[in-house]
Each structure stands twice: as C-alpha cells, then as structure tokens.
Amino acid sequence: MVLTTGEGSHIHKEVRFLHNDSSEIRIGMRAKIYRGTEIMGSVTIGDDVFINRDAYIRPQTTIGDRVSIGPFVRIVTDTHDIGSHDKRAGAVRHDPISIGDGSWVGASATILGGVTIGAGSIVAAGAIVTADVPDDVLVAGVPAKIVRRLHR
C-alpha cells in the first residue's frame, strides 16, 4: 500500500487504513481526519477536507477539495452482482463514488456505489444517496431527493 499525506494534514492515531499491495490512499494538504475512521484503499482525499469521527470509506472513492464529512458517514462502494438462487450475493465489485469540491455530507448519511455528489451540494444527516446529485443542491431522505437548490 502507498499512503501519501499532504503537508499540514492531521490524522488521528486511531484512523484505520486497510489495504493491499496494489492500493493507494492519497490525502491532500491540511486534511483533518478524526478518530475511528476506517479507509480502505484505493481512495483519494483532496485538500482542506474535514472528516469527522467514525466515517467508513471504501475503495474507489474520490473526495474533492474543501469537503466536510460528518460523523458516522458511510461511503460504500461495495456491491455484488446478482447470483443464482443458491447465493444471491454474487461476485463483489466496487462501483466508484465521487464527492465534488465544497460539498458537505451530514451525520450518518450513506452514499452508495456508483454515485457522484455534485460540487457545492449538501447531503442531509441520515440521507441515503442512491443516485447522482447535481451541483449546488440540498438532498435529504431515504432515498435522497432534492429538497432545494442552493445559491452559488
């Protein structure tokens, strides 16, 4: 595993990095990651990112610059192909997730694989995001829906 951290970043000693030899975790400058967070590479985290405690971040995740992530957020790229009757959870795959610059993901939100969160958007606390979110909107609910547009 390759772990790269940018200048001025603060990563709590209880952050767990799970990896294999082919994964890379890149953390930008001035990032702050609080205790209990678990990151499984390959993951890219931009500059000036804040990740609160106990976040769960899976492979093939890209987090832009100036993103804030609340406590207990789950960014879950893992899914399975549909298997046969005998075992419906077939082969594992990781569908990428991208979180745009300046976005805010509220406490206990879940973002599922294959989703892009647009720049400047807000994911409300407790939301479950199953589809792409455009730039500059607030989404909430299960599944997350656009609540309103935000000013640039």
C-alpha positions as CSV (number, residue, x, y, z in Angstrom):
1,M,0.0,0.0,0.0
2,V,1.1,3.5,-0.7
3,L,-0.2,6.1,1.8
4,T,0.6,9.7,0.9
5,T,-0.4,12.6,3.2
6,G,-0.1,16.3,2.3
7,E,1.6,18.9,4.3
8,G,-0.3,20.2,7.3
9,S,-2.7,17.2,7.5
10,H,-3.8,15.8,10.9
11,I,-4.8,12.2,11.1
12,H,-5.8,10.8,14.5
13,K,-3.8,7.8,15.5
14,E,-7.0,5.7,15.7
15,V,-7.8,6.1,12.0
16,R,-7.5,2.7,10.3
17,F,-6.1,2.2,6.8
18,L,-7.0,-1.2,5.3
19,H,-5.2,-2.0,2.1
20,N,-3.3,-4.5,-0.1
21,D,-0.1,-4.1,-2.0
22,S,-1.8,-2.6,-5.1
23,S,-3.9,0.1,-3.3
24,E,-3.1,3.8,-2.9
25,I,-4.5,6.2,-0.4
26,R,-3.8,9.8,-1.1
27,I,-4.7,12.5,1.4
28,G,-4.3,16.2,0.4
29,M,-2.9,19.1,2.3
30,R,-4.4,20.4,5.6
31,A,-6.9,17.5,5.8
32,K,-8.2,16.6,9.2
33,I,-9.5,13.1,9.9
34,Y,-10.9,12.3,13.4
35,R,-10.7,9.1,15.4
36,G,-12.4,5.8,14.5
37,T,-12.5,6.5,10.7
38,E,-11.8,3.5,8.5
39,I,-10.4,3.9,5.0
40,M,-9.9,1.1,2.6
41,G,-7.8,2.0,-0.5
42,S,-7.7,3.0,-3.2
43,V,-9.0,6.4,-2.0
44,T,-8.2,10.0,-2.9
45,I,-9.0,12.8,-0.5
46,G,-8.5,16.4,-1.5
47,D,-7.1,19.5,0.2
48,D,-8.7,21.1,3.2
49,V,-11.0,18.1,3.8
50,F,-12.6,17.5,7.2
51,I,-13.7,14.0,8.1
52,N,-15.4,13.7,11.5
53,R,-15.2,10.6,13.7
54,D,-16.1,7.1,12.7
55,A,-16.5,7.6,8.9
56,Y,-16.4,4.5,6.8
57,I,-14.8,5.0,3.3
58,R,-14.4,2.1,0.9
59,P,-12.3,1.6,-2.3
60,Q,-12.7,3.7,-5.4
61,T,-13.8,6.8,-3.6
62,T,-12.7,10.3,-4.6
63,I,-13.3,13.2,-2.2
64,G,-12.8,16.7,-3.7
65,D,-11.3,19.7,-2.0
66,R,-12.9,21.5,0.9
67,V,-15.4,18.7,1.6
68,S,-16.8,18.3,5.1
69,I,-18.0,14.8,6.2
70,G,-20.0,14.4,9.4
71,P,-19.7,11.7,12.0
72,F,-20.7,8.1,11.2
73,V,-21.0,8.7,7.4
74,R,-20.8,5.6,5.3
75,I,-19.3,5.8,1.8
76,V,-20.0,2.3,0.5
77,T,-18.7,1.4,-3.0
78,D,-19.1,-2.4,-2.3
79,T,-21.9,-4.3,-4.0
80,H,-22.4,-7.7,-5.5
81,D,-23.5,-9.0,-8.9
82,I,-26.8,-10.8,-8.5
83,G,-26.0,-14.5,-8.1
84,S,-28.1,-17.6,-8.6
85,H,-31.0,-18.8,-6.4
86,D,-28.5,-20.6,-4.2
87,K,-26.5,-17.5,-3.4
88,R,-27.9,-14.1,-4.5
89,A,-24.9,-12.1,-3.4
90,G,-22.6,-13.0,-6.3
91,A,-19.1,-11.6,-7.1
92,V,-18.1,-8.5,-5.2
93,R,-17.3,-5.3,-7.1
94,H,-16.6,-1.7,-6.1
95,D,-18.7,1.0,-8.0
96,P,-16.8,4.3,-7.7
97,I,-18.1,7.2,-5.7
98,S,-17.1,10.9,-6.3
99,I,-17.8,13.7,-3.9
100,G,-17.4,17.2,-5.5
101,D,-15.5,20.1,-4.2
102,G,-17.0,22.1,-1.4
103,S,-19.7,19.6,-0.6
104,W,-21.0,18.7,2.9
105,V,-22.2,15.2,3.9
106,G,-24.2,15.3,7.1
107,A,-24.0,12.9,10.1
108,S,-24.9,9.3,9.5
109,A,-25.6,9.8,5.8
110,T,-24.9,6.8,3.5
111,I,-23.7,7.2,-0.1
112,L,-24.0,4.0,-2.2
113,G,-21.7,2.9,-5.1
114,G,-21.8,4.5,-8.5
115,V,-23.0,7.9,-7.1
116,T,-21.5,11.3,-7.9
117,I,-22.2,14.1,-5.5
118,G,-22.0,17.4,-7.3
119,A,-19.8,20.3,-6.2
120,G,-21.2,22.6,-3.5
121,S,-24.0,20.2,-2.6
122,I,-25.3,19.2,0.8
123,V,-26.4,15.7,1.8
124,A,-28.6,16.0,4.9
125,A,-28.0,13.9,8.0
126,G,-29.4,10.4,7.8
127,A,-29.9,10.5,4.0
128,I,-29.3,7.5,1.8
129,V,-28.0,8.6,-1.6
130,T,-28.7,6.0,-4.3
131,A,-28.5,8.3,-7.4
132,D,-26.3,11.2,-8.7
133,V,-26.7,14.6,-7.0
134,P,-26.3,17.7,-9.2
135,D,-24.1,20.7,-8.2
136,D,-25.5,23.2,-5.6
137,V,-28.5,21.3,-4.2
138,L,-29.6,20.0,-0.8
139,V,-30.7,16.4,-0.8
140,A,-32.5,14.6,2.1
141,G,-34.5,11.5,2.8
142,V,-34.5,7.8,2.1
143,P,-33.8,7.6,-0.8
144,A,-32.3,11.1,-1.0
145,K,-34.3,13.6,-3.1
146,I,-33.6,17.2,-4.0
147,V,-35.1,19.4,-1.3
148,R,-34.0,22.8,-2.8
149,R,-31.4,24.5,-4.9
150,L,-28.6,26.4,-3.2
151,H,-27.1,29.7,-4.3
152,R,-23.6,29.6,-5.7
